[in-house]
């Protein structure tokens, strides 16, 4: 395995949240078992002592975000509570490697969490027996999948968990039918021929919508420069986070890169969360009372076995739990990990 650790300097610090200068941060790189080099920020707690052994937490998400956004905020806040934390970009995204950019894979993204645990376990100041994990939004479904096999994760939490495989295949709120799925397969087949014939990688949406003629929509940007009047609440919510208050040029959801258009392929074939009933570690599922993804978090919670806890944040929407400090229940996350690590 290849690892590197360097200081994060003001020159390369592009975090979009309020930075706590008392928390030291390291720029790190580590290799997953497929050979991708994963980029992360390692946060060291206040009054860090390299001779101590700390509990550690690995964190990633949301789907299409980067470590300079929500996961970094979670990592910094939990480092303030005494944990060594690691926020990282998934393979092929952000600063992580991958010749084909912004292509998502259920297997590789799940593996990235275990690779992050590998990295944490090589740090002399981390107790290998006290490593936890958090997945935010779409990476919540990935972290639960990983925890079902990686028993080194001693406590696992999700925030506004979003099942990416279910959403791609079944649609939000189970809105897709078999005819639409058939059209999506034809769309993906056409994309693959286009890539082969032109030696390119077409960009597109990871969750497909349909136009007035019933055809899958092909787009060039995740969001327009200006949100149109009357945009639906969910689109408005994501736009206000990714384009407005937390814009970052490397985030897929913030700019014009989009996902590789074949991204749904893997999620159609290999759904997530197939074995989550077998997670023995303590589990914390946090979601917003008004989050459009709430039903996904509750469905996962129902499948999980004890010990488990579900927290509904009053009045919170999905993206409120990305960065709203008055809504994210950090006291609950802290209590959960201090109790179980």
N, C-alpha and C positions, 0 to 999 in steps of 0.2 A: 504494500500500500504506500502511496505517496502523500506526504503531508507537508504543508508549509504554514508558518505563522509569522506575520509581520505587523508592525504598528499601523493602525489606521491614522492617517495624517489629515490635516485640514484640506490638503489639496485633493485627496480622493474621497473625502467624506461628503456624500450627497444625500444623507438621510433627510426625510421630509417632515420629521416630527421634532419636537423640542428636545434638544440633546442635553443630557445631564453630564457635565464635564467631570464630575466626580467618579464616573464609571469609565474605567479604561476599556478600550475596545481594540481587538486585534483582527486584522484582515487574514483570513485563513483559507486554505485550499486542501481538499482531501479527495481521495479517489474512491468511487464506488466499485462494486465487483464487476461491472461492465466496462470499466476503464474511463468513465466520464469523470472529469475533475469538477467537483462541486465547490462553489464559492460561498463563503460564509463570513459572518461577523461574530467573533467570540467576545462575550461580555463578561468582565470580571467584577465581582461584587465590591461594594465599598469596603475600604480597609482590607483589601485582598492580601492574603499571606500565602505565598507559594509553598510554604511548609505544611499547610493544613490540607485536609481532604474535604472537598465540598460535594454536596449534592448538585446534580447538573440537569439541565432541561434543554432538549433540542426542539426547535420551533420552525415551522414553515407554513406558508400560505399568506394570503388567499391565492386561489388558482388564477394565474395571470399577473400576479404581483411580484415584487422583488423584496429582498431583505431590508432595503432602506425604507420600506413602508410599514405595514401593520406588524409583521413578524418581528421587526427590529424594535418597535415600540413595546411589544410584549416582552422581548428579551431584556431590554433596558430596565423595564419596570420590575421584573422579577429578579434581575441582578441587584437592584436596590434593596431587595428583601433577603439577600444573602446567597443566592444561587449563582453558579456559573451557568451561563446560558449561551446558546448558539442559534442565531437566525441564519437561514441559508436559502439560496436560490435553487430551484429544482434544475436538474440536468436539462440542457439545451436552452435554458432561459437565463435572463439577467447576465451575470458574469460567469456563470457555469459553462462548461465546455459542451460541444456538440456541433459537428460540421453542418448538420441540418438544424436550423434554428427554430425554436418555438414549436417543436412537435412534442405533444404530451403522450406519455405511455403509462398505463396503470402499473405495470410491473416496475418500470424504471423509477417512477416517482415514489413508489412504496419502498424500493431499495434505497433511495436517497436517505430516508429516515434511518435505516439500519447503518448506512455508511456514516451518518452523522453520529450515531452511537459509537461506531468503531473509533471515529476521531476523538470523541470525548474520552473514551477509555484509554487513549494513549497519553492523555495529559496527566502528569504526575500529581497534580493537585485535585484530581477528580476521583471520587470513590466509585469504582465500577459497579458496585452493588446498589448505587443510589442514583440511577439515571432515569429521568422521565421524559415525556414527549408531549407536545401540543401541536395539533393541526388546526389551522384557521380556515373557515369556509370550505372550499373544495379539497383542501389538503387534510381536512378532518376525516373524510372517508378513507383517504390513503393511510393516515396514521393509525386508525382503528384496524385497517387491514394488516398493517405491519405488526401491530401489537398482538395480533392473533397468532403469530408465529415467532416473533422475536421476544423471547422471555427475558431478555436483558432490560427491556422497558418495564420498569417496576411500578410506574403509575402513568396513566395516559388520559389526556384531556382534549376536548374539542371546543371550539368557539364558533358559533353559527355554522355547524357542520352541514355540508352540502354534498350529497352523493353524486359525484360527477357522472358515473356510469349510468345511474338511473335517470338523471336529467337528460343526458344525451340520447339514450335509447327510448325512454318513456315520455319525455317532455315534462316541463314544469307542471306540477299538479296532475300528472298522468294524462297529459293532454294529447299525446300522439296516438294514432291508430296504425293498423298494419299497412294500410295503403300508403300512408305517409312514410312509414319505415321503408317500404319498397322503393319509393321515389328517392329516398336518401341513399339507399344502396346503389341505385343507378347513378346518382350524383357523384358518389365516392368513386365508382368505377370510371366515370368520365374524367374525374380529376386525376386518377392514376394514369390513364392513357395520355392525358395532357402533360403530366410530368415526364413520362417516358419519351414522348415524341419531341418535347422541347427541352429536355435536360434541365428542368427547373423544379421548383417547389412552390406550387400555387398556395397563396394565403387565403384563409377563410375563417368562418366562424366555427367554434367548437360545439356550440348548440345551435342547430339549424332551425331557421324560421322559414315560412313559406310565403310566397308572394300571392297576388290576387288570382294568379293562374294555377296555384297549387304547386309551384316549382320551388325547390330549395333556393333561398336567397344567397347570392354571392356578393360579398362586400370587400372593400379595400381598407376600411378603417373600422375599429370597434365602435367608436362614437364619432359624430360629426363635431366640427369646431364649435358650433352652437346647437344646443338642444332645441328641437322644434317645439313650437307651442302645442300643448296637449300630449306630450310624451307620457307614456305610462309610468306609474310610480316606481317600479323596479328599475327601469332604464334610467330614470331621473336620479334615483338613489346612487347607482353605480357611477353615473356621469359626474355627479357632484363630488364623489370621492376621488375617482381616478383622474379626471380631467381638471377638476378645480382644486380642492384643498390638499390632495396628496399626489399631485402629478409627479411622475418620475419617467425620464426618457427611456429607461430600459424596461419598464413595465409593459407587458403586452397590452394590458387593458388601458394604458394611458396614451398610447401613440398609434402610429399607422402600421406597425409590424403585423398584427394579427397572428393567429395560430397557423401552423401548417394545416392546410385544408383537410389532410387525411387524419387529423387527430382523432375524430370519432371512431376510426377503424378499430383501434385496440380496445376501446371502452365498450364497443358493441360485442366484441368477442370474449372479453375477459372482465366481467363485472367485478366491482369492488365489494368488500364486506361479506364475503361468502362464509367466513368462519368466525365472525366476531363473537358468537356465543361462547367460543372457547377461550376468550381472553380471561386469564385468571387475575391479572393485575387490577388494582382499583381503577375505576373509571369515573370521570367527571364530564358531563355533557352540559354545555352552557349554550343557550340560544336566547333570542329576543322574543318578547311577547308578541311583537308585531313583525317579526322577520318572515319574509315570504318563504324562507327555507325551514321554518320551524317544524313543519310536518316531517321533514327528513330526519332532523335531530331526534324527534320524539319516536319515530319508527326505529331508529338505531337503538335508542335507549330501551325500548320495549324488548328488543332481541338480546340485549346484553344481560349477563348474569351478575349477581351480587359478588363483591361490593360495587355499588354504582350509585351515582347521584345525578339528578337532573335539576338544573337551575334555569328558570325562566326570568329574564331581566324585565321588570315592568316597563312598558312603554317603548322598549328598544326595538329598532328596526335591524335589518341584517347588517348594513354598513355602520350603524352606530357602534357595533362591537368590533369594528376595525380600529377605531381611533378616538372615540369619545370617552375621555377619562372619567367623566361622571356617570357613565353607563357600564363600562367594562368592569366586572366584579373581580378586580385584582385581589381584594382581600380573600375572596373565596378560592381563587387559584393558589394564592400563597398558603392558605390553611390546608388545602388539599395536598399540595406537594410537601409541605413541612410535615404533615401527618404521615404521609405514605413513603417518603424518601428518607 
